Each structure stands twice: as C-alpha cells, then as structure tokens.
Amino acid sequence: MSAAKKIIIITAPSGAGKTSITRHLLRKYPSLAFSISATTRTARGNEKDGADYYFISVEDFQNKIQHHEFIEWEMVYEGKYYGTLTSELERIWDNGQTPMLDIDVKGAIHVQQQFPGASLSMFIEPPSVDELKKRLESRGTETPDSLAARISKASYEISFRHHFNTIIVNDDLEKACREAENAVSYFI
C-alpha cells in the first residue's frame, strides 16, 4: 500500500478533545496534512476560509453533492452541512502527504468503508458523558438547548465507538496524545 493513498480519521463527540489531539499529531508528523472540511455554517471567531474550513453556501454545497464531489457529507445539525471534498484528499495526496480527517462519527464510518485497509480510524472518547457536559459548559458557547442536543448526540455517537480501529479515552490529554501517536506511527 503506497503511503500516498492512506487516510487517518479522527472522530469523537463534540468536546471530547479531538481537535487538541489532531493538532498534536499534525505538529508531530510532517507527513500528515489536515483535511479541510467544507461547511455551510458561518465562521466563528478567528476561523479562516481555506484554513479552518471551506465556508460555502447551502446552494453551493447541495450542488457539490449532486456532482458527487464529496467523499462524505452530513447535515450535522438542521441546515448545517459538513463534508470532505474529494479534491481536498487529492490535493494532500498530490503533495505526498497523508490526509488527516477530523470528522463526525457517521462521516468517519462512511470514509472507513470506502478505504478498507487504507484507513486508520481513531475514536476519541470522553471519560464520561458528565465530564463531556462540563467541558462543553466551560466553553461558554452553548445555550441550554444546544447543550442538551450536543449531549444527546454525544451519547448516541459513543454507541458507535466499536466501529473504529482504535478507541482512545481522553481522561488525560497527554496520555491520549501518546496513544494516538502510537497508533499513527504504527500505521504510517
């Protein structure tokens, strides 16, 4: 299997720490490149188009769906689409790197099914749903309703953890980063 066509997938419920672990792995392994997802939501804070996400309109997103330009896509929340463009994976492979996808659970299962044997999938699990709730509350970005929706979704997503190659319980970020490093170094 040529390194050029491998994929690393990191997935987790919101607030489990996948972004921190993804950033750690990208710093540690120059052969990995972050796969920038497309989304219809608006940029938050310092997010930049083409760096954090490709921010596109719902109409443009739906057009790309019709033209089969996504390797995976989901309407994650009502009216909010997220997806991985095939062109993004090609861009990274053409650069001689391995794409690292930070995507939701359904998308991760879908990508893994399309690349059997060529993908490493890691599920980052929070120590508990209570701890996850505390982490999300501490961000200060959630309304009571959005927090309840995220917790409900997280409980559902955790039920799929056994679909992935590696399960990492993030009760200690340093330890979780080391476990992710071990999985990646073995894979690449």
Secondary structure, 3 states (H helix, E strand, C coil): CCHHHCEEEEECCCCCCHHHHHHHHHHHCCCEEECCEEECCCCCCCCCECCCEEECCHHHHHHHHHCCCEEEEEEEECCEEEEEEHHHHHHHHHCCCEEEEECCHHHHHHHHHHCCCCEEEEEEECCCHHHHHHHHHHHCCCCHHHHHHHHHHHHHHHCCHHHCCEEEECCCHHHHHHHHHHHHHHHC
